[in-house]
């Protein structure tokens, strides 16, 4: 790797993202993707899901001058911005939505392999439909998380798909030759008969058009939540199912939905629009940072328990802290979580008195009252 690139990578940090053991700002996949990319000067580069800026700023340091970036997570955008300022490369790239305009005329795509095949499918459709006919798409990830299904997804959009040799437990899939006639198909919507709701999802949205069992358990318990509430927040809203249920059941309640995932926000807006619930405000926000302190009566939350492949509690704890900040004294946080996670103690510490409202063999619905 060129010395200029190494100098940039050495300066990168995760902040403001959470810190945990084995979580780094630059990983082996970042380095392999940059090493696999050829002749970066003069390329029209699209970077997708650069976690903290290694791919974007590495490409710039290697000589790329037209770099467009889409990061699903807001915290990734914030980390990239801070790292760009730290390395003197602010203004060297531009952000865009995950759509055909982002990929228009691109000659090189650098992407971290998503966990969901639908996320890769959406990327494949957009790149095949809008990129330069000579585009090279590089999708990198840890070997243990890559499957033959990823080759099949890329193969639906490109005529040539191959894989590099593994290095430091990472590998890159290489796709070339966009197939003619490929068109974007996201967001996709599916009717959930039990909920009487069309659930819409972009590829990277958690659970896609399915409604996970934890959310269903929380939905069943919600009629008892904060009966006098006038304001409510779906914190980490995903596809907007909880926000839709609240708004539909309580038309006099002002409902807001927030998520730091761009795919989640776009999906929630599509779900709510299909349900005729455009009055729900949907915001891309990290931990409800744009909402004022102490202004809400009710917060509902199905927090994540993964950061990438790592199972950690830090992401949930950040959401619990955010809920405590935006709730008024006496307001309620209704959360659902996997029984094996130690969330009850964190909820008592961060929010207030906590009890179980419902549970099954896998999940607990807890109610925490703001002190």
Secondary structure, 3 states (H helix, E strand, C coil): CCHHHHHHHCCCCCCCCCCCCCCCCCCHHHHHHHHHCCCCCCCEEEEECCCCCHHHHHHHHCCCCEEEEECCEHHHHHHHHHHHHHCCCCCCCEECCCCHHHHCCCCEEEEECCCCHHHHHHHHHHHHHHCCCCCEEEEEEEHHHCCHHHHHHHHCCEEEEEECCCECCEEEEEEEEECCCCCCCCCEEEEECCCCEEEEECCCCCCCCCCCHHHHHHHHHHHHCCCCCCEEEEECCCCCHHHHHHHHHCCCCEEEEEECEHHHHHHHHHHHHHCCCCCCEEEECCCCCCCCCCCEEEEEECCCCEECCEECCHHHHHHHHHHHHHEEEEEEEEEEEECCCCHHHHHHHHCCCEEEEEECCCEEEEEEECC
